[in-house]
Amino acid sequence: MPTYDYHCKSCKTRFECYLTYAEYERTRVICPNCGSDQVQRRIGRVRIAKSEDRRIDDLVDPTQLAGLEDDPQALGRLMRKMGNELGEDTGPEFDEVVSRLEKGEDPEQIERDMPDLGGSFSDFDD
């Protein structure tokens, strides 16, 4: 039986309701918290499956690389997107670097503060 997500407009509670396809839009949905019928269906996120090659192709779009050397926040956003797309556990050091970049910190200062990163931001300037 499909699960549908709802939001109660009266008490602001989110809840799930199990309805058959035949019951959907024919059954009055009631909030289990307050009993109100003032509920609204919530549409969940839609995910599109992409192959690993497609995800990598999308990440190396040259238009996303323009101006990164002058904009640490854009570099941080791109690095966060890359980490999320690859689906790998990037570790706490990566998260710290990305967070600091997103706050606008200077990449060279981050590199000086974290000498054990194993690489250099200047490696990306080639």
FIGU-329094 format. One record per residue (C-alpha): x, y, z; residue in three letters. Coordinates in steps of 0.001 Angstrom, whole numbers, padded with zeros to 6 digits. Layout:
! FIGU-329094
        px        py        pz     r
         X         Y         Z   ala
...
! end
This chain:
! FIGU-329094
        px        py        pz     r
    000000    000000    000000   met
    001452    003415   -000908   pro
    002471    005866    001780   thr
    001523    009517    001367   tyr
    003054    012373    003343   asp
    000761    015062    004755   tyr
    001077    018304    006697   his
   -001674    019455    009071   cys
   -002462    023134    008581   lys
   -004017    023335    012061   ser
   -001303    021906    014321   cys
    001628    021869    011845   lys
    002211    018131    012354   thr
    003733    016068    009558   arg
    002406    012543    009200   phe
    002125    009616    006824   glu
   -001057    008005    005635   cys
   -001330    004575    004030   tyr
   -003936    004500    001277   leu
   -004614    002156   -001603   thr
   -004682    003707   -005044   tyr
   -008477    003353   -005006   ala
   -008734    005204   -001657   glu
   -006475    008089   -002670   tyr
   -008523    011267   -003323   glu
   -011681    009438   -002221   arg
   -010821    009132    001467   thr
   -010906    012089    003840   arg
   -007503    012298    005524   val
   -007523    013289    009201   ile
   -004559    014489    011242   cys
   -003714    011820    013841   pro
   -002456    014503    016240   asn
   -005395    016946    016419   cys
   -008158    015334    014356   gly
   -008344    018194    011856   ser
   -009218    017569    008232   asp
   -007272    020691    007200   gln
   -004368    018715    005788   val
   -002250    019111    002695   gln
   -000352    016445    000844   arg
    003404    016955    000774   arg
    005227    015909   -002347   ile
    008588    014351   -001571   gly
    011794    014926   -003434   arg
    012159    013305   -006787   val
    015473    011621   -007410   arg
    016833    010934   -010849   ile
    019288    008105   -011178   ala
    022435    009009   -013098   lys
    025295    006795   -014067   ser
    028642    007483   -012419   glu
    030026    008670   -015763   asp
    027149    011135   -016152   arg
    027635    012510   -012621   arg
    031350    013039   -013267   ile
    030659    014650   -016651   asp
    028252    017057   -014954   asp
    030830    017918   -012294   leu
    033607    018811   -014698   val
    031488    021258   -016674   asp
    034021    023980   -017585   pro
    031474    026739   -016959   thr
    031521    025829   -013253   gln
    035289    026283   -013035   leu
    035489    029899   -014226   ala
    036636    032293   -011509   gly
    037121    029727   -008744   leu
    040608    030990   -007939   glu
    039117    034367   -006952   asp
    036009    033106   -005135   asp
    036585    030755   -002176   pro
    032845    030487   -001509   gln
    032171    029260   -005058   ala
    035079    026820   -004717   leu
    033585    025537   -001448   gly
    030143    025093   -003036   arg
    031653    023188   -005963   leu
    033685    020972   -003631   met
    030577    020239   -001529   arg
    028622    019373   -004685   lys
    031418    017093   -005881   met
    031595    015329   -002533   gly
    027825    014797   -002489   asn
    027690    013585   -006087   glu
    030480    011082   -005632   leu
    028731    009584   -002611   gly
    031990    008774   -000867   glu
    032780    009449    002783   asp
    035097    012412    002395   thr
    036093    012607    006036   gly
    036156    015399    008588   pro
    039124    017233    007050   glu
    037291    017644    003739   phe
    034195    018894    005568   asp
    036270    021404    007527   glu
    037991    022740    004403   val
    034705    023046    002517   val
    032978    024755    005457   ser
    035796    027264    005769   arg
    035761    027962    002029   leu
    031999    028447    002083   glu
    032523    031066    004796   lys
    034887    032880    002437   gly
    038187    032028    004119   glu
    041363    032300    002072   asp
    042387    028898    000614   pro
    046058    029610    001265   glu
    045339    030312    004946   gln
    043381    027053    005207   ile
    046353    025263    003648   glu
    048720    026835    006206   arg
    046383    025886    009069   asp
    046037    022294    007832   met
    049455    021242    006499   pro
    048642    017510    006645   asp
    046022    017672    003886   leu
    048407    016046    001430   gly
    047754    018461   -001390   gly
    047643    022101   -002151   ser
    044989    024463   -003429   phe
    047620    025785   -005810   ser
    047506    022358   -007525   asp
    044151    023478   -008990   phe
    045628    026555   -010643   asp
    047237    024604   -013504   asp
! end
